[in-house]
Amino acid sequence: MSSRDVRAISERDLLSEAIDALSGDPEISEMTAAELDRQSTTLQLIASENFTSEAVLAASGSVFTNKYAEGYPGRRYYGGNRIVDQVEDLARERARSLFGADHANVQPHAGASANLAAYMAVLEPGDTVLAMRLDQGGHLTHGSPVSITGKTYRFVAYGVTAAGPDGSGERIDMDQVADLARTERPKLIVAGTTAYSRIIDPLPFRQIADEVGAKFMFDAAHPAGLIAGGVHPSPVGVADIVTFTTHKTLRGPRGGAVLCGADLAKSIDSAVFPGLQGGPLEHVIAAKAVAFREAAQPAFREYAAGVVENAKALAAALSSAGFRLVSGGTENHQVLVDLRSFDADLTGQAAQELLDAAGITCNRNQIPGDPRSPFVTSGLRFGTAAATTAGMGTAEMAEIARLVGEVLRRPGDDSKRDEIRAEVRDLCSAFPPYPGWSKLRGDHLTSGS
Ligand code: DSN
């Protein structure tokens, strides 16, 4: 079974009805068709995005959106939750089974709320936390001063090692993690990144946490699908708490979840509700359940391996095109590019805009030690999760790297950019993310970029 088969579910009739129902709202109907067109005719290379299955979309748009269900299965604050309880129980059970966890909370609306719940479960305001700095590859919720996390807790940051020859550096600096843990005595150590292209081994973090008596949280937002697919080591059973998002490599609906041992189950549940959230999004929880089931299929393992294989191919081709890769390559779904080697004057912001205009969607990103601000940046981040779902392989990755190089080599050449835009459209036409929908909505699709 191919990686596409696992997501080929027969909800097309249901979905076609759902789309037709939107025709009563011409503006949103038109925007939905335009966004489907954008997703179908441009390259989706944002590392945190993916294409869900049609079954996930169907569950996300289902009648469960109508239901208030504050509380947890069997302990709700509203009536009428008999079916919703079954849905949430099933989602929890599937999450537990997929990751081999004792306890799962599937209510967090996002990765940020999952992380906040984890902090709230084990920390008091002012407690010290050790986590990766945003400009080294960490996340806003890992203590950035502009995030509520940085305002509430005392975060101390670790980073990556200096760039070495032949891509030998720019790995998480475990010596620094150990040194800071010994001097700062954090109550919690956080592993997890948003812009880092290497495998994160949870075991050394566990050892350091044990040495200093800290709890250990692993934010698996990015690699969750790679962990479920067996191509990255699992932090479940190693970390005290594992948070993740369901919409990145895991290919589910937009949302978050928390896994933990039985010892922390009550604290995590109380932190999510009533600590941080009100009514859970049961339609999204239904969609999470669908995604967990899909990720447990054998074909998902092939998909996860394909994502990494494609990232390696994209990295190799970008390197050949003259781009320096942060850490020299990749072991996950991401490729982080340092643009300065390619063109010292080209910022991440300008490169992102140039690529966008050519139909290549990626995001600018700071690289370790970036002299430019987070808004401008010197880097680009690419991801292969969505392209792999659409069926692209290593040949397409080489082609994408060529297109990226051609666009960025001629920033002022509008006709070249239009030529590449046409090539991108041709490439995408062979890999439609929702083939049935494209036919279904052919009359509504726009012809713009
Ligand atoms: N915005 C996500 C990402 O792109 O990695 C993280 O929250």
Boltz pocket constraint, residues with backbone or C-beta under 6 A from the ligand:
constraints:
  - pocket:
      binder: B
      contacts: [[A, 47], [A, 48], [A, 111], [A, 139], [A, 194], [A, 195]]
      max_distance: 6.0
